[in-house]
Amino acid sequence: MIVTRFAPSPTGYLHIGGLRTALYSYLYARANNGKFLLRIEDTDLKRNSQEAAEAIVEAFKWCGLDFDGEIVYQSNRFDVYKKYIQKLLDEGKAYKCYMTKEELEALRNEQIANKQRPKYDGRYRDFKGTPPAGIDPVIRIKAPLSGEIKFDDGVKGEIKFNAEDILDDFVIARSDGSPTYNFTVVIDDALMGINQVIRGDDHLSNTPKQIVLYKALGFEIPKFYHVAMINGTDGHKLSKRHGATDVMEYKKMGYLSEALLNFLVRLGWSYGDEEIFTMEDLKKKFSPNNLSKSASTFNQSKLEWLNQHYIKEAKFEYLVEKLKDFDLDLSKNSHAKLLIDSLRERSKTLIEMSNSAKNILNRPKEYDEKAYRKFINEDSLELLNKFSVILDKDMSAAEYEEATIKFLEDNNSKLKNLAQPLRVAITGTSVSPSIFEVIEILGSDEVKTRINNIINKE
Ligand code: GLU
């Protein structure tokens, strides 16, 4: 069975790049009837917080990513890590190192001065003497100091590291007994039965160390997939400079999670030349074999395009629900369906949709200056005044249109003389969906009131 995981360190919020790797892991599991587990890597008690962990769970909820079983918190697992550190000590695969900070520093400076790579020199590896008093030792793993460490990365192909160039007997527990990052990842991935690890390629340099630990502990090594980074349009790694990196910011900006997920899945994965994928599609089609080797570019306009697509396709009730977050409750508006349908095509975000809807529903407090100057004059006000006669009962948009055509014929006028002044009168601006739909949405009385308001303005 495929078992994947997402293992964020909770330092603030869920990063958009994190959501992408979570999504890949999620889809890989779901496409194969596997399991997708969530582990919060919160051992750094200074940098991690409960709120940050909750923010991740909240973002998962918004996106509809469900995980299997309970969340695993590393901060609850110090006993487990201790046990395995002791096991490695007992088996002679790890050892205590009593080097002081000053000694380490001196060694480092000497190596740099000799143009050598700074690394631990193994001086306590086979130490049998009496340990120096008053020093809490760190625990180091006995790493292979020569030969190759190889693995077959699911994205990058065969990866080879020369042990001599990259390894030393690295620390697995600090002098206060707390385990280090690479150690906890390996213990948990192994004990949680994770056999497929999808993560950002910024972790590639950790992998040889983790492989050393898997081998020392006698655990099976999972398959690794190191996915290429997401860049901003300037080719640099995506950061706040390029725009929002917090997943929940996208919610606030009026994006649907469907659009964000579709956008993210395509940043670094492809399926022929298809662009639109529902989650149901993805749960069938996703395979990590199509993950791209090269970095992808975060293209905001593509995200907008997808958002517009999902707004266009969304169920009416769904949009009513989502618009509540944007200060618009249409649940009791009997014309809500028409209103939403008339705005779907023209809204890139829920914020735009909400603003356009409010622009129709609320009487204009003021008129757009340019539109007013251009379209409102004595003639147009007179035409608007006369137009009120057809507003004696509520009708459908099609009926309003028919009545308007007749009205214009009777008055020897044209739609172009009426439509824009009417828009300005009704919405205060010269842009709105079909004017007849707007009249149906508001009803005759309200439209009459707005016409009177503009007539009596001065
Ligand atoms: N906790 C790590 C991070 O947030 C990820 C660990 C992993 O995926 O192996 O960057």
Residues whose N, C-alpha, C, O or C-beta is under 5 A from the ligand:
A	BS01	LIG	A7 P8 S9 E41 V185 R199
